[in-house]
Structures are given as structure tokens and as C-alpha cells.
Amino acid sequence: MNRENLLRVTLFVSIMILNPLWAEQRELQLPTQTRQQQGITAQIAQTLYKRGLEKEAAERISSAFVGEDALLSRMLVTLLHEYPQVSQEEALSYLAAQALHRNRSPLDSYDSLIAMVSSIQKRPPDTGELNALQRAAQINKLHRT
């Protein structure tokens, strides 16, 4: 019995010592997750601000362009998942340019996705890429419902 108590105490003490180390490690991972979950509106506004617009004007243009932030965010995630050849930064840069020119660029439109990818990659997509873009457009249409 004495040996069991010694094992229990040892286990308890080791858990108490290691628990703050694990918690600290998790704390280090949170800022990167928070940065990635920043709203699309804010990311587009930040891109416009980096290109030379005033901060207030960039925010106004971005919020007028985006509309519903969560919907556009889901659509962008779907596009990046189905078509990984385009990075998030490239997609946000394209959307920022579209917002600046006040052009609508619906991510649930197959034609719009082809135009976006062609503009980013400076070449037309091949057959496999067109299929991926078609899947992304179909999934994004489901997000609207």
C-alpha cells in the first residue's frame, strides 16, 4: 500500500509540474491561429492599405466589396482547398484589386474563378484545373443556400 501511495504522489507531482509546460506550448500556437482567422474584410483592407490607400478608405472599400464576411471566407477556403495552386495571399491580392475597381468577383461563379486564376497565374488553366475550379464553384454555390 505504501508503494501505491508513493506512485500516486509521484504521478500527481509530475502532472502538476508538466501541466504548465503543456499550457505554455499551447499558448504559443494561439497567435498564428488568430492571425489566420482574421476576417476577409480586414485582410482586403490591409492589402489595399499596403498598396497606398488611406486606412479609412481601404476599410470602407473593403467592407462595401465583401458584404458578408463569413460567406466570402468559407468560399475562399473552398477555393484554396480545391485549387491549391493559388495561395491565400494571391487570392486576397486579386480580391483587393477587384474591390478597388469596384468589380464584383463572386467566388461561386465558374467564369469568375477562371478569370481570377488566369489573372493570378498569367495563363489559362488546363483541363484538370478547370475541373477543380468547377468543383469549387459548385461547392461555393451550396454555401449560399
Secondary structure, DSSP 8 states (H G I E B T S, - for coil): -HHHHHHHHHHHHHHHHHHHHHHHHHHHHHHHHHHHTS-HHHHHHHHHHHTT--HHHHHHHHHHHHSSHHHHHHHHHHHHHH-TTS-HHHHHHHHHHHHHTT----TT-HHHHHHHHHHHHTS---HHHHHHHHHHHHHHHHHH-
